[in-house]
Every structure is written in C-alpha cells, then in structure tokens.
Amino acid sequence: MRRFPAVFDLVPDQVAQVVQLAGLAPSPRNSQPWRFRVLPHVIELHAAPSQLLPTGDPGDHDLRLACGAALLNLRLALAHAGVLPVVTLLPRLSSPTVLAEIRSGGHQRPDAEQIALYEAIPERRTQRRPLQPTAVAASIQHALRVAARAEGAWLHLVRPAEHDELAGLLRRLQADAEPAPLLAVLCTPGSGAKSELEAGQAWQRVWLTATARGLAATPLPLAEGQDIRDALSRLLGDTPHPQAWLLIGYGEPAPATPRRDPGELLIDAVPNSGHR
C-alpha cells in the first residue's frame, strides 16, 4: 500500500483516512474525477477529467460539482481530525487542473453538526429505487435549507403549486424519474466554475444532512440540460442559477459503490493537461 506523506501535523495514516473519505463523494457514473496532491503545507484538489466518460458533461459542470462534493468531505474529515481547513478555490497561480488548495488555519474541535455530517459520509448512498411516499417533516426540510445556506447556496423545495411544471422539466431531464416526497433544486447566486465548486459543496452538505436524518436521495445534476436550467431560472425568478436536483425521501437501504484505493487518488506531479 502506498505510504501517504504527513501534513498539518497529521500522521500518514490520518492523511490516508482524510483522502479516503474525500473519495466517497458522489460523481457521475461513479467516475471519481478527482485527485489529491499532498505537499508539506497544502493539499491540492485536482480535476481528473480523463475519468469522466467522453460525452454528457458539456463544460465540465458535473465534474466540478463532484469535485466540490469531494472537497466538502475533505473539509469535514480534516475538521474531525482537529484541523481548521482554509480553502482557496481556483487559485490563480496554480496548474489549470487545480480546483482548490486547502491549508491549515490552526486547530479546532468539531461541533455536533460537523460530527454528524462526518459520520454520514460512509453511509451516504445514491438511491436507485423509488422513494417511499412518506412525508418529510418540516423540521427536516428546514435543516436541509440551512445546510445549503451554510455553503452560500439556496435549496428550493418545490411547492405544490409549482410541482406540475417542475415535474414536467424533470421528466424532460430523465424520462423514468419517479415522484418523490421532496423535489429540491439547488441554486447558487452566480454561475461559472467557482459557483459550480461551491454548489458541489452545498449539494453534498444537503445530502449528508439528509443521510444523517435517515433520508435517501437521488441526484440529478443539470449538466446536460442548459435549456432546462434556463427554464428553471425563469420559473424560480431569474436570479438564482440552478445547479442540481435532488429527489429526497425515505427509501430502502442501498449498496455502496466500489471505490478506488486512497493511494490511487494521490498524484506526485501536476498533470500537464489544461482543464479550467
């Protein structure tokens, strides 16, 4: 097994655990399009676009959404290890494949919410079966909205009056999509690569919040449907930029998907290919 370098006063086994948990994030077709470079004082999150299928992600929207989710996992894992992570998205002087740099801002003790989200990381699954019609309590819906806001995003939970029109858009995106107790649209104030990375972190925080409260979720990223995103923006008031759907409810336990060994996620040198 590959030996991990030490960083942020963490021993190699702790660093391996952090990278392993980051690698449990959701990604299109389980492509896991992320890599990590561990240097003495920084961890770099790199895009690995070669891991994605050649079609289906115009502009790398879903890649950045997935890498943002991996970044949220990384932050939670570092916090659990006592490190206060300080993140720079799309650092200007770095390689084009670098999506984020993570440094230590000192030591911290994780709070109860961070611990709950950390513990939900290995429990999170993509639900591929229909969700049960059981209603989701208002208190949980509020917690999901709060989770999105914590990452600078907005979670729109579809109201009954909007359901028919939004459900029609959903069927355009995925013809066999099943109804769910909660149809949620994750939005960000802006658009572009940085907003997509921020959306990925919010997407994962909402999903982990749902998991921690016994809910299941089916993701429907919006990369392939710019016309649908435009229609959503008009329906939601033009201001927000829709980034992803989540169908949320109660479901049967789902199996875990295979994951790469953490050592396979490490890189020693910066890739030559451009990306951003």
C-alpha positions in Angstrom: 0.0 0.0 0.0 1.3 3.4 -0.9 2.6 5.5 2.0 1.0 8.9 2.5 3.0 12.0 3.4 2.3 13.8 6.6 0.6 17.3 6.5 -1.0 19.7 9.0 0.5 17.8 12.0 -1.4 14.7 10.8 0.4 11.4 10.6 0.3 9.4 7.3 -2.5 7.1 8.4 -4.7 10.1 9.3 -3.9 11.7 5.9 -4.9 8.4 4.2 -8.2 8.4 6.1 -8.9 12.0 5.0 -8.3 11.2 1.4 -10.3 8.0 1.6 -13.3 9.9 3.0 -13.0 12.6 0.3 -13.1 9.9 -2.3 -16.5 8.7 -1.0 -18.2 11.7 -2.7 -20.9 11.2 -5.4 -19.9 11.5 -9.0 -21.4 10.8 -12.4 -21.4 7.1 -13.1 -19.1 6.7 -10.1 -16.3 8.2 -12.2 -14.5 9.7 -9.2 -12.9 12.5 -11.2 -10.7 13.9 -8.5 -7.1 13.5 -7.5 -5.1 14.9 -4.5 -1.6 16.2 -4.2 -0.3 16.3 -0.6 2.6 18.8 -0.1 4.2 19.8 3.3 1.8 22.7 3.9 -1.1 22.3 1.5 -3.4 19.7 -0.1 -4.3 20.3 -3.7 -7.6 19.1 -5.2 -7.1 18.3 -8.9 -9.6 17.6 -11.6 -9.1 14.3 -13.3 -11.2 14.8 -16.5 -9.9 11.6 -18.0 -12.0 9.7 -15.5 -15.2 11.0 -17.0 -17.0 9.5 -20.0 -16.3 11.4 -23.2 -19.8 12.8 -23.6 -22.6 14.0 -21.3 -20.8 16.8 -19.4 -20.5 19.9 -21.5 -18.3 22.5 -19.9 -17.3 20.1 -17.1 -20.2 21.2 -14.9 -20.8 17.8 -13.3 -17.0 17.3 -12.8 -16.8 20.4 -10.8 -20.0 19.6 -8.9 -18.5 16.2 -8.0 -15.1 17.7 -7.0 -16.9 20.2 -4.8 -18.6 17.3 -3.1 -15.2 15.7 -2.5 -13.9 19.0 -1.1 -16.7 19.1 1.4 -15.9 15.6 2.5 -12.2 16.6 2.8 -13.1 19.6 4.9 -15.2 17.5 7.3 -12.5 14.9 7.6 -9.9 17.5 8.4 -12.2 19.1 11.0 -12.8 15.7 12.6 -9.0 15.3 12.8 -8.7 18.6 14.6 -7.6 20.8 11.6 -9.4 24.0 10.7 -9.3 23.9 6.8 -8.8 27.1 4.9 -9.8 26.7 1.3 -8.9 28.7 -1.8 -11.0 27.9 -4.9 -9.4 28.1 -8.4 -6.1 29.6 -7.1 -4.7 31.9 -9.8 -1.1 30.9 -9.8 -1.6 27.1 -9.8 -1.9 24.5 -12.5 -5.1 24.5 -14.6 -6.1 21.2 -13.1 -6.0 22.6 -9.5 -9.6 23.3 -8.4 -8.8 24.1 -4.7 -5.9 24.5 -2.3 -6.6 23.5 1.3 -4.3 24.8 4.1 -4.5 24.6 7.9 -5.9 27.6 9.7 -4.9 26.1 13.1 -6.6 23.6 15.3 -10.3 23.2 16.0 -12.7 20.9 17.8 -15.5 19.8 15.5 -19.0 20.8 16.6 -22.0 18.4 16.8 -23.2 19.1 13.3 -19.8 18.6 11.8 -19.5 15.2 13.6 -23.0 14.2 12.4 -22.1 15.0 8.8 -18.7 13.3 9.1 -20.3 10.2 10.4 -22.8 10.3 7.5 -20.1 10.3 4.8 -19.7 6.5 4.6 -23.4 6.0 5.0 -24.5 8.2 2.1 -25.8 6.3 -1.0 -27.4 7.1 -4.3 -30.9 5.7 -4.1 -31.8 4.0 -7.4 -35.2 2.6 -6.3 -38.4 4.6 -6.0 -38.7 6.6 -2.8 -41.5 6.0 -0.3 -44.4 8.5 -0.3 -43.9 9.2 3.4 -43.9 13.0 4.0 -40.7 14.6 5.2 -41.1 16.6 8.4 -41.0 20.4 8.2 -38.1 20.5 10.7 -36.0 18.3 8.4 -36.9 20.4 5.4 -35.6 23.5 7.4 -32.4 21.6 8.2 -31.8 20.9 4.5 -32.3 24.6 3.6 -29.9 25.6 6.4 -27.3 23.2 5.1 -27.4 24.8 1.6 -27.2 28.3 3.1 -24.1 27.3 5.1 -22.3 26.8 1.8 -23.6 30.0 0.3 -26.3 28.3 -1.8 -30.1 28.1 -1.8 -32.2 25.0 -1.7 -35.6 25.5 -3.4 -38.1 22.9 -2.1 -40.8 22.6 -4.7 -44.2 23.9 -3.6 -47.4 22.1 -4.6 -48.4 24.9 -6.9 -45.1 24.5 -8.8 -45.0 20.7 -8.8 -46.7 20.1 -12.2 -44.5 22.5 -14.1 -41.2 21.4 -12.4 -42.1 17.7 -12.6 -42.5 18.3 -16.4 -39.0 19.7 -16.6 -37.8 16.8 -14.5 -39.3 14.3 -16.9 -37.5 16.1 -19.8 -34.2 15.6 -17.9 -34.9 11.9 -17.0 -37.9 10.3 -18.5 -38.1 7.5 -15.9 -37.8 9.7 -12.9 -40.1 8.6 -10.1 -42.1 11.1 -7.9 -40.5 11.9 -4.5 -41.8 13.4 -1.3 -39.3 16.3 -1.8 -38.2 17.7 -5.1 -35.4 20.1 -4.4 -33.5 22.4 -6.7 -30.0 23.6 -5.5 -29.2 27.1 -6.7 -26.3 29.4 -6.4 -26.2 33.3 -6.7 -23.7 33.1 -9.5 -22.6 30.9 -12.4 -19.3 29.6 -13.7 -16.6 27.3 -12.4 -16.2 28.8 -8.9 -20.0 28.7 -8.4 -20.1 25.1 -9.5 -17.5 24.1 -7.0 -19.5 26.0 -4.3 -22.6 24.2 -5.5 -20.9 20.8 -5.1 -20.1 21.5 -1.5 -23.6 22.7 -0.8 -25.0 19.7 -2.7 -23.0 17.3 -0.6 -23.8 19.1 2.7 -27.5 18.9 1.9 -27.2 15.2 1.0 -25.2 14.4 4.1 -27.7 16.3 6.2 -30.5 14.2 4.7 -28.5 11.0 5.3 -27.8 11.9 8.9 -31.6 12.2 9.4 -32.4 8.8 7.9 -33.4 10.1 4.4 -32.3 8.8 1.0 -31.7 10.9 -2.1 -31.4 10.5 -5.9 -29.3 13.2 -7.6 -30.0 14.6 -11.0 -27.2 17.1 -12.0 -28.1 19.5 -14.7 -25.1 19.5 -17.0 -26.9 18.1 -20.0 -29.9 20.4 -19.8 -28.9 24.1 -20.2 -32.4 24.7 -21.7 -33.9 23.1 -18.6 -31.7 25.2 -16.3 -32.8 28.3 -18.2 -36.5 27.3 -17.8 -35.9 26.7 -14.1 -34.3 30.1 -13.7 -37.3 31.7 -15.2 -39.7 29.7 -13.1 -37.7 30.5 -9.9 -37.4 34.2 -10.6 -34.3 34.6 -12.9 -32.0 35.5 -10.0 -30.8 32.0 -8.9 -28.7 29.7 -11.0 -29.9 26.1 -10.8 -27.1 23.6 -10.4 -28.6 20.3 -9.5 -31.8 18.4 -8.5 -32.2 16.2 -5.5 -35.1 13.8 -5.1 -35.4 13.3 -1.3 -37.4 10.9 0.8 -37.3 7.6 2.7 -36.1 4.5 0.9 -34.7 1.1 1.3 -31.0 0.6 2.2 -28.8 0.9 -0.9 -25.5 -0.9 -1.5 -22.2 1.0 -1.5 -20.5 1.5 -4.9 -16.9 0.4 -5.4 -14.2 3.0 -4.7 -10.6 3.4 -5.7 -8.0 2.7 -3.1 -6.9 6.0 -1.5 -3.4 5.6 -2.8 -4.7 5.7 -6.3 -6.1 9.1 -5.7 -2.7 10.6 -4.9 -0.6 12.3 -7.5 3.1 13.3 -7.1 3.3 15.7 -10.0 1.0 18.2 -11.6 -0.7 16.9 -14.8 0.2 18.6 -18.0 -3.3 18.8 -19.4 -5.2 22.0 -19.1 -8.6 22.0 -17.6 -10.3 25.1 -16.2 
